Structures are given as structure tokens and as C-alpha cells.
């Protein structure tokens, strides 16, 4: 089990980024959350098997018609054992 924090920078707010991350999380069966940050970035934490996390990250970086990612940072985090779902935080 792995957990990662990803910060997406670019045109990522107001374009469906959090909803896209939510759908990807369901598809790849990872838990965690996505939230908008005050500086215009989107923060996401995911948790699951290493393969599922890597597949989620790769899929999240694919080009979308509205979402434009200029840069991203990935950091490994400590696993949260009691986490059961992926949520969108407001």
C-alpha cells in the first residue's frame, strides 16, 4: 500500500479537474481526496496499490480539452489506514 500527494499547477481550477480525479480514483480503486488550493493549484492525495497509484497518476496527466497542467509535484506520504473512499474537499 502506497500514498502519494500530488500538486497540479496550471489551468486546473474551474475546469472539472477535481471531478476528473474523482472518476479516475473510482476507476483505479484508490482512496484519498482532491481539493482546490488558494493559490490556484489542485492538491490530491491518493492511496492504494503501487500499480493503481502509478496508473492513476499517469492517467491524471493526460491532456484534456479544458484541463491544462503546466507542472506537478509528487511526494510519497504515510498511509492512512482508516481511509475508505476518495472525496472532493471544498
C-alpha positions in Angstrom: 0.0 0.0 0.0 1.3 3.4 -1.0 0.1 7.0 -0.5 1.1 10.0 -2.7 0.4 13.7 -2.6 0.2 15.4 -6.0 0.1 19.1 -6.6 -1.1 20.1 -10.0 -0.3 23.5 -11.3 -1.8 25.2 -14.4 -5.4 25.7 -15.6 -6.7 23.2 -13.1 -9.5 25.1 -11.3 -12.9 25.7 -12.7 -12.3 23.1 -15.5 -13.5 19.9 -13.9 -10.2 18.7 -12.5 -11.5 17.5 -9.1 -14.3 15.7 -10.8 -11.9 14.0 -13.2 -9.7 13.0 -10.3 -12.7 11.5 -8.5 -13.7 9.5 -11.6 -10.1 8.2 -12.0 -10.0 7.3 -8.3 -13.1 5.1 -8.7 -11.7 3.5 -11.9 -8.3 2.7 -10.4 -9.7 1.9 -6.9 -7.7 4.3 -4.9 -8.8 6.3 -1.9 -7.8 9.9 -0.9 -9.1 13.4 -1.8 -8.8 16.3 -4.2 -9.2 20.0 -3.2 -8.6 23.4 -4.7 -5.8 25.4 -3.2 -5.9 29.1 -2.5 -3.0 29.7 -5.0 -4.9 28.2 -7.9 -3.4 24.7 -7.8 -5.2 21.5 -7.1 -3.9 19.2 -4.3 -4.7 15.4 -4.5 -3.7 12.6 -2.2 -4.2 9.0 -3.3 -3.7 5.7 -1.6 -3.8 2.2 -2.9 -1.5 -0.4 -4.5 1.6 0.9 -6.1 0.4 -0.1 -9.6 -3.0 1.5 -9.1 -1.4 4.8 -7.8 1.0 4.9 -10.8 -1.8 4.2 -13.3 -3.9 7.0 -11.6 -1.1 9.5 -11.8 -0.3 8.7 -15.4 -4.0 9.0 -16.4 -4.4 12.3 -14.5 -1.6 13.8 -16.5 -3.1 13.0 -19.9 -4.3 16.0 -21.9 -7.9 17.0 -21.6 -9.7 19.7 -23.6 -10.1 22.0 -20.6 -7.6 20.9 -18.0 -4.0 22.2 -18.7 -1.3 21.0 -16.4 1.9 23.1 -16.6 3.7 21.3 -13.8 3.2 18.8 -11.0 5.0 17.6 -7.8 4.6 14.1 -6.3 5.6 13.3 -2.8 5.2 9.9 -1.0 3.2 10.2 2.2 2.4 8.0 5.2 -0.5 5.5 4.6 -3.8 6.4 6.3 -5.2 3.0 7.3 -8.7 4.1 8.2 -9.4 5.8 4.9 -12.2 4.1 2.9 -13.1 6.4 -0.1 -12.0 9.2 -2.4 -13.6 12.5 -1.7 -13.7 16.0 -3.0 -12.9 18.6 -0.4 -14.3 22.1 -0.5 
